Amino acid sequence: MDNQAQSKKQSISLIARRAPYGSGAARQTLDIAFAAAVFERPLNYIFIGDGVYQLLSKQDPAAINNKPHGAALETLELYGIDEVYVHRNSLLQRALNEDELVCKVTLIDDCALKELVAESIHVINL
Amino acid sequence: MALHVTNTPESVEALRYVLLISAAPQSGEAAKSALRFAEALLKMGHHIERLFFYGDGVMNASNLTVMPQDETNLPAAWNALIEENGLSSVVCVSSAIRRGIVDSAEARRHELPASSCYTSSEIGGLGQLIEALSNCDRTLSFG
């Protein structure tokens, strides 16, 4: 197996599609991302649908006794996770801008999303 | 579930699967679908590299579930499938302890009165999910 095939074999796409609070999905997806980073596995972190709310910089969930999820996502870069993708239409549909997000992201359209998923051996959807 | 198998197991290229189960047995069809999918995989001659129970999915490993006689006891069915086929089954420790799913070691560590996890599953960490991903051909999440 050559190097490219090896990296494809190990490439994981995580799809975050749920809002940051109200279920454990956002946190559970993030924990998988951290674990993959610790094991140095190539990772695409993709935010679509309500999942884009996870990336908002101004989150204050103290009233519901939660820790701000955006603050945790800010540390992705420290873990070497820099393949962060946001579905452009999901942002537009929610009247959000790229500059309201906690970290540098790559905006992708439907076609790019399809390609990312198709190229990944492992797709985890929570 | 009606399963239409047109190929005999011998003619199918055997693939290695990881199943990630993040739904509780009583919350809809996801966990039940995962069990049926696992059964179908084995029937067709595929290999299950690992079952990984995560989030609410850890409730599938509870050995304290009681169901009416005419309903499926999903945790018991998982336990039977895992034991009969010698499958590797891991329950995420951080999801498990906050939901009261503990093996005897965790019960001792946290000074709890009893264990609640089938011994056919092992309490482990996310590293075991990532490790299994590198050794498999397909990953499916149910949740």
Interface residues (C-beta under 8 A of the other chain):
Chain A: K9 Q10 I12 G24 A25 Q28 D31 I32 F34 A35 A36 V38 F39 R41 I121 H122 V123 I124 N125 L126
Chain B: V18 L20 S22 Y54 G55 D56 S94 S95 G125 L126 G127 L129 I130 E131 L133 S134 C136 D137 T139 S141 G143
